[in-house]
Amino acid sequence: MRERPVMPTAPELVLETETGSTVMSPSRDYRVGRDPLSDVVLEDERVSWHHAVIRPEADHWTLEDEHSTNGTYADGRRVHEWGVGPGSVIRFGNPADGPRVVLVDRPPPASERPSGVSAPGATGTFRRPSAVRPLPTRTVRIGRDASNDLVIEDLIVSREHAELRAHADGTYEIVDLDSHNGTFLNGRPVGRAVVTPGDIVGIGHAAYCLVGDELQEYVDTGEISLDVQDLTVDTDRGRKRLLDEVSFPVGAKSLLAVVGPSGSGKSTLLNALTGQRPADEGTVLYDGRDLYRDYAELRQRIGLVPQDDILHTQLTVRRALGYAAQLRFPQDTAKAERRARVDEVIRELGLEQRVDQSIHSLSGGQRKRVSVALELLTKPSLLFLDEPTSGLDPGMDRSVMHMLRGLADDGHTVIVVTHSVLSLDVCDRLLVLAPGGRVAYYGPPEDTLAFFGYRQWPEAFEAFERDHGRNWAEEYRESPFHRQYIENASRQPHLARGSTGPVAPPHKPQSWIVQLVTLVRRYARALSSDRTFLAVMIVLPFVMGVMARALAGSRLTQETAMNALLILCVGGVLTGAANAVRELVKERVIYQRERAVGLSRSAYLMSKIVVLGIITVLQAVVLTLVALLGVDLNAPGGKGVLMPPLVELTVAVALLAFTAMMLGLLVSALVTKEEVTMPLLVLLAIVQVVFCGALLKLNGVPGIEQLSWLVPARWALGAMAGTIGLARIVPWDLTADPLFRHSPDVWLFNMGMLVVLCVVFGRLVDRLLQRHEPAVLRK
């Protein structure tokens, strides 16, 4: 590449094609070709992949043909290098009917422009408005319904979403109408706010801006760019750098693969690019807008497919996508509208033959397609995938990569983190990260190995691990690849490197009840489709009940009463805890993704409590009735404390089981792997037996007594012992415990303590769920 003056003085021009226009700044070169990452993309077979370049030369512009197959033409003749300026007409591939571009003077800029967009002319969304209207003189209603003044055909927009109110003094105000996904002003959610010239009002995929005497509308159609500038991430205490000044541009409708050895920062980069864990320093520009500053609005336009499935695999494909649509779309979306969108993504990803098949029965590649389909429901412009081909055979690997290639061609910008190097040839660009989170290469995949000086990928990865003293990042920065594919390819001005600043809090979706109902229905459907869970759920209370029945005999006596109550305690704990101990950890990836796109944490937790609580209470009732129905309970005068003895015992076992279920949820929220839940369940049961008061004297023993207060079985056994007057049936030091008294106030105290433990456990689960959420939601 030839040298040029540091400060070119060539005028700004507008390059117009049949499909749009590009504002050309003299600060850089502009490439023309079929390559989707070209500055000017001409989709014509006669145009070469890299056809020509237009560059500033001192005070003018020069067009240079890059050895194209069919040539570049000006004034009807083929040219290799040609001076161009306002009025120049250039054809590519054919002098008569090849694709044409025209250069014109750039008009004077308007007095205002959309605030928060660094270079509107270099974006896909803000380059030119999709519609222009005179400024309204009255209130304008905006929404999805055809009766609105401004209609947005976008399913994430509510039917009546917001109002733009014009006041008599010439000022304007935007008012959100309790929409599902929120109304945003300059990227931040608002309920009511004053709109000034240049402000961006965001609703769904549309944006509105007051410019002069016009109301301009801009629509994010998906063809957006991503500019990553100097991203730096350190560990919490700054002891280790995970990403080190990572910069690169990603063009619209392109597929970027990110590869590198273990520990090179691929997952950290993914979290930084998606806003899950914002970088400590640096900027991510989503089509000219600061992603971190405007994350509350832009997160709806980002799709993320984690490595693990984000689906309830017991459900069929159609049901899983249907429930996801209910959670992500406003509650006023008609069932037919949701179903039409589900059918659309099913067709788009070739899943028509799998719609009624359970997800767990699909192949790995088909399951990944369903995960992608779920993300495509809301039509994200930017799609990220983390190891989508992990565990797949080479054929499935290539199939998935070709699917991503198709998504990019259809108008999405796709970034995939992968260990596989089998199908990198379908990507437009390849980013290679070296250990330490530095850019070792960014450019076309076909040039990568030659750049490193190796013939095979294993050799390159071995070199990363072996050559610790080699400065991979410095070698790349000094190469022509860096100048061509990073310095000269970025369309956005480079912003000053610094702290990313605070991230806007996400909008809290409306309709908590609607979310809860949907989650309850989905969870109940998933559990009812799990045959193993159903079998355990049905068998366990009967088995424990039969054991208690055998110990109780026909009458609770001195020999049988304590053992029967102990078995009821163990049974109640096991039924409740076993139901819940896996349920949060096994869905952690699902919860994290849904939380990032607007799921209410409290609605999610409450859905677990409602469904599991109903199941647990029914199991406890069955357990108690199998064990004691028809048994002489030997209660004082045949009466309980407040109710019939069998009813009181059933209530005590049910509340114990419910409390144990909450304790199981707490364990499930604490652990990181599902495999450890079963050993912890056994330990939990042992602790209940030891500290319930049936085996050891607890009352008056310092330390031990206080520890037993945290054990649900301690209070449940006390309530049951009080119901039957256990101290009378079994005179003994253990039964002299004050909590075993046949007294209304003691019985109510025991039951009240179980309720308190339920609340405490629930609060702890809520806090632990927050710990597992994306970092941006925890701040």
Summary of the structure (lengths in Angstrom):
residues: 779
radius of gyration: 32.7
end to end distance: 46.4
largest distance: 113.5
contacts: 2682
relative contact order: 0.07
helix: 41%
strand: 20%
